[in-house]
Amino acid sequence: MHRHALYNCRPNDWEADRDEIRRLKDDKTKLLIVTNPSNPCGSNFSRKHVEDIVRLAEELRLPLFSDEIYAGMVFKGKDPNATFTSVADFETTVPRVILGGTAKNLVVPGWRLGWLLYVDPHGNGPSFLEGLKRVGMLVCGPCTVVQAALGEALLNTPQEPLDQIVAKIEESAMYLYNHIGECVGLSPTMPRGAMYLMSKIDLEKYRDIKTDVEFFEKLLEEENVQVLPGTIFNSPGFTRLTTTRPVEVYREAVERIKAFCQRHAAV
């Protein structure tokens, strides 16, 4: 029976807990998986942290699978030089598989087209590559017309409209970050990429809400505002908000969330 072991990420920046990964690794561990930028966390790892992960994979002698589908969605914030760093940016003997796709990088989710890039210049993972080929033959069935259009789209899509979309998402993300913290019991983490924001829920601040799932259910029922409970991401005590709607929508949403949190606040 194959199983997966989940490691924690630090809530202050959502970077991976490398010491825990070391503790979890055993003789049955086959692969280290990372997601950057992250759904659900809305994080973007620093260059140093990405390199630390690559070196950890070297140390543990594990291939590295990196979900980088949000690579083109990085927030500048107060750092105009903020950028995305791929696991492919470092020289290493570790075989790497990198996930990408058109849905986020080209804003065409309806194409339903993604890809895996295999990076192994030292040829250390031939059996791993063979396994990927087998999986590809079993589960891949993309539209041939879309495949033919992909090269043209990657080479000739102007960057400016994509940057404008990311700037709008960042504007909404920062509005949420700056105002969700005004709600009783909520403490958001600074969003740095993708299209999400995670907030800690201090359940002790409420008189009649005991879990993040209950927070989600009551908020939806009472205020018609939908968030996702952290429990479904193995992060109980948190909630995830998406940041893709215009700021005008979030102004109304924040007011509803504020009213909800105040209504349920412990006396």
C-alpha positions as CSV (number, residue, x, y, z in Angstrom):
1,M,0.0,0.0,0.0
2,H,1.4,3.4,-1.0
3,R,1.0,6.2,1.5
4,H,2.0,9.8,1.7
5,A,3.3,11.7,4.7
6,L,2.4,15.4,5.2
7,Y,4.9,17.8,6.5
8,N,4.2,21.2,8.1
9,C,4.8,24.6,6.8
10,R,5.5,27.6,9.1
11,P,2.4,29.8,9.3
12,N,4.4,33.1,9.4
13,D,5.8,32.5,5.9
14,W,4.5,29.0,4.9
15,E,8.0,27.8,4.2
16,A,8.6,24.0,4.6
17,D,9.7,22.6,7.9
18,R,12.9,20.9,6.8
19,D,13.6,19.3,10.1
20,E,10.2,17.6,10.1
21,I,10.8,16.4,6.6
22,R,14.0,14.8,7.8
23,R,12.1,13.1,10.7
24,L,9.4,11.8,8.4
25,K,11.7,10.3,5.8
26,D,12.1,6.5,6.1
27,D,13.3,3.7,3.9
28,K,10.0,3.6,2.0
29,T,10.1,7.3,1.0
30,K,10.3,7.7,-2.7
31,L,9.8,11.4,-3.5
32,L,9.7,14.9,-2.0
33,I,6.9,17.1,-3.1
34,V,6.7,20.9,-2.9
35,T,4.2,23.5,-4.1
36,N,5.5,27.0,-4.9
37,P,3.8,29.4,-5.2
38,S,1.2,27.7,-3.1
39,N,-2.4,26.8,-3.1
40,P,-3.8,27.1,-0.5
41,C,-1.2,29.3,1.3
42,G,-0.6,32.1,-1.1
43,S,3.1,31.9,-0.5
44,N,6.2,32.4,-2.7
45,F,9.4,30.9,-1.4
46,S,12.5,32.9,-1.1
47,R,15.4,31.9,-3.4
48,K,17.3,30.7,-0.4
49,H,14.5,28.5,0.8
50,V,14.1,26.9,-2.7
51,E,17.8,26.2,-2.7
52,D,17.5,24.8,0.9
53,I,14.9,22.4,-0.4
54,V,17.0,21.3,-3.3
55,R,19.9,20.6,-1.0
56,L,17.6,18.7,1.4
57,A,16.6,16.5,-1.5
58,E,20.3,15.9,-2.2
59,E,20.9,15.0,1.5
60,L,17.9,12.6,1.6
61,R,18.7,11.2,-1.8
62,L,15.1,11.8,-3.0
63,P,13.8,13.0,-6.4
64,L,12.0,16.3,-6.2
65,F,8.5,17.0,-7.6
66,S,7.7,20.7,-7.7
67,D,4.2,22.0,-8.5
68,E,5.0,25.4,-10.1
69,I,1.8,26.1,-11.9
70,Y,1.5,29.5,-10.2
71,A,5.0,30.5,-11.3
72,G,3.8,33.5,-13.2
73,M,1.7,34.8,-10.3
74,V,4.1,36.5,-7.8
75,F,3.2,39.6,-5.9
76,K,5.7,42.5,-5.7
77,G,4.4,43.9,-2.5
78,K,7.0,46.3,-1.0
79,D,9.8,44.5,-2.9
80,P,9.9,45.5,-6.6
81,N,12.5,42.8,-7.2
82,A,10.3,40.0,-5.9
83,T,10.4,37.1,-8.3
84,F,9.8,33.3,-8.6
85,T,12.6,30.8,-8.1
86,S,12.3,27.3,-9.7
87,V,13.9,24.2,-8.4
88,A,15.4,24.0,-11.9
89,D,17.5,27.1,-11.2
90,F,20.1,25.2,-9.2
91,E,22.9,22.8,-10.2
92,T,22.2,19.5,-8.5
93,T,22.4,15.7,-9.0
94,V,18.7,15.4,-7.9
95,P,16.2,14.4,-10.6
96,R,13.4,17.0,-10.7
97,V,9.9,17.0,-12.1
98,I,8.2,20.4,-12.6
99,L,4.5,20.8,-13.1
100,G,3.2,23.7,-15.2
101,G,0.1,24.5,-17.2
102,T,-1.8,27.0,-19.3
103,A,-4.6,27.6,-16.8
104,K,-2.6,30.0,-14.6
105,N,0.4,31.1,-16.8
106,L,-1.7,31.9,-19.9
107,V,-5.1,32.4,-18.1
108,V,-6.8,29.8,-20.3
109,P,-8.2,27.2,-17.8
110,G,-10.6,25.9,-20.4
111,W,-7.7,24.5,-22.4
112,R,-7.2,21.8,-19.7
113,L,-3.5,21.5,-20.7
114,G,-0.6,21.0,-18.4
115,W,2.9,19.5,-18.6
116,L,5.6,17.8,-16.6
117,L,9.2,19.0,-17.2
118,Y,11.8,16.3,-16.3
119,V,15.2,17.8,-15.3
120,D,18.0,15.3,-14.8
121,P,21.2,16.4,-16.5
122,H,23.2,13.8,-14.6
123,G,20.9,10.9,-15.6
124,N,20.4,9.7,-12.1
125,G,16.7,8.7,-12.4
126,P,16.2,6.5,-15.4
127,S,13.6,4.3,-13.7
128,F,11.8,7.4,-12.4
129,L,11.6,8.7,-15.9
130,E,10.3,5.4,-17.2
131,G,7.6,5.5,-14.5
132,L,6.5,9.0,-15.6
133,K,6.2,7.8,-19.2
134,R,3.9,4.9,-18.1
135,V,1.7,7.2,-16.1
136,G,1.6,9.7,-19.1
137,M,0.3,6.9,-21.4
138,L,-2.4,6.0,-18.9
139,V,-3.8,9.4,-17.9
140,C,-2.9,11.9,-20.6
141,G,-5.5,12.8,-23.3
142,P,-5.2,16.5,-24.2
143,C,-6.9,18.1,-27.2
144,T,-4.6,17.9,-30.2
145,V,-5.7,21.3,-31.4
146,V,-4.7,22.9,-28.1
147,Q,-1.4,21.0,-28.2
148,A,-0.7,22.5,-31.6
149,A,-1.5,26.0,-30.3
150,L,0.6,25.7,-27.2
151,G,4.0,26.6,-28.7
152,E,2.6,29.7,-30.4
153,A,0.9,30.8,-27.1
154,L,4.1,30.3,-25.0
155,L,6.3,32.1,-27.5
156,N,4.1,35.0,-28.6
157,T,1.6,35.8,-25.8
158,P,2.4,39.4,-24.6
159,Q,3.5,39.6,-21.0
160,E,1.8,43.0,-20.3
161,P,-1.8,41.7,-20.1
162,L,-0.8,38.8,-17.9
163,D,1.1,41.2,-15.6
164,Q,-2.0,43.4,-15.4
165,I,-4.1,40.5,-14.2
166,V,-1.6,39.6,-11.5
167,A,-1.5,43.2,-10.4
168,K,-5.3,43.2,-10.0
169,I,-5.2,39.9,-8.0
170,E,-2.4,41.4,-5.8
171,E,-4.5,44.5,-5.2
172,S,-7.4,42.4,-4.0
173,A,-5.1,40.2,-1.9
174,M,-3.5,43.1,-0.1
175,Y,-6.9,44.7,0.5
176,L,-8.0,41.4,2.2
177,Y,-4.8,41.2,4.1
178,N,-5.1,44.7,5.4
179,H,-8.7,44.4,6.5
180,I,-9.3,40.7,7.5
181,G,-7.1,41.3,10.5
182,E,-9.7,43.8,11.7
183,C,-12.2,41.0,12.2
184,V,-12.4,39.5,15.7
185,G,-10.3,36.3,15.8
186,L,-8.7,36.4,12.4
187,S,-5.0,36.9,11.8
188,P,-4.0,36.6,8.1
189,T,-0.5,35.8,6.7
190,M,0.9,38.1,4.1
191,P,0.1,36.8,0.6
192,R,3.0,36.7,-1.8
193,G,1.7,34.8,-4.8
194,A,-0.9,32.5,-6.5
195,M,-4.4,33.7,-5.7
196,Y,-5.1,32.8,-2.1
197,L,-4.7,34.1,1.4
198,M,-4.7,32.0,4.6
199,S,-5.8,33.4,7.9
200,K,-5.5,31.9,11.4
201,I,-8.7,31.6,13.3
202,D,-8.4,32.1,17.1
203,L,-11.4,30.0,18.1
204,E,-11.2,31.1,21.7
205,K,-12.4,34.5,20.5
206,Y,-15.8,33.1,19.7
207,R,-18.5,31.9,22.1
208,D,-20.2,29.4,19.9
209,I,-17.7,28.4,17.1
210,K,-15.4,25.5,18.0
211,T,-13.8,24.5,14.6
212,D,-12.8,26.1,11.3
213,V,-15.4,23.9,9.6
214,E,-18.1,25.4,11.9
215,F,-16.8,28.9,11.1
216,F,-17.1,28.1,7.4
217,E,-20.6,26.7,7.7
218,K,-22.1,29.5,9.8
219,L,-20.4,32.2,7.8
220,L,-22.0,30.8,4.6
221,E,-25.4,30.3,6.2
222,E,-25.6,33.7,7.9
223,E,-23.7,36.1,5.5
224,N,-23.6,34.2,2.2
225,V,-19.8,34.5,2.2
226,Q,-17.9,31.3,1.3
227,V,-14.4,30.6,2.5
228,L,-12.7,27.2,2.8
229,P,-11.9,25.6,6.1
230,G,-8.2,24.8,6.7
231,T,-9.1,21.3,7.8
232,I,-9.6,20.2,4.2
233,F,-5.9,21.3,3.6
234,N,-4.8,19.5,6.7
235,S,-4.5,22.9,8.5
236,P,-7.2,23.0,11.2
237,G,-7.7,26.3,12.8
238,F,-7.2,28.3,9.5
239,T,-9.4,29.5,6.7
240,R,-8.5,30.1,3.0
241,L,-9.8,33.0,1.0
242,T,-9.4,33.5,-2.8
243,T,-8.2,36.8,-4.1
244,T,-9.5,36.9,-7.7
245,R,-12.5,39.2,-7.3
246,P,-12.4,43.0,-7.6
247,V,-11.7,45.1,-4.5
248,E,-15.3,46.4,-4.6
249,V,-16.6,42.8,-4.0
250,Y,-14.2,42.3,-1.1
251,R,-15.2,45.6,0.6
252,E,-18.7,44.1,0.9
253,A,-17.4,40.6,1.9
254,V,-15.1,42.0,4.6
255,E,-18.0,44.0,6.1
256,R,-20.0,40.8,6.3
257,I,-17.2,38.8,7.8
258,K,-16.6,41.6,10.4
259,A,-20.3,41.6,11.3
260,F,-20.3,37.8,11.6
261,C,-17.2,37.6,13.8
262,Q,-18.5,40.4,16.0
263,R,-21.8,38.7,16.4
264,H,-20.2,35.4,17.5
265,A,-17.4,37.1,19.6
266,A,-17.0,35.9,23.2
267,V,-18.2,38.5,25.7
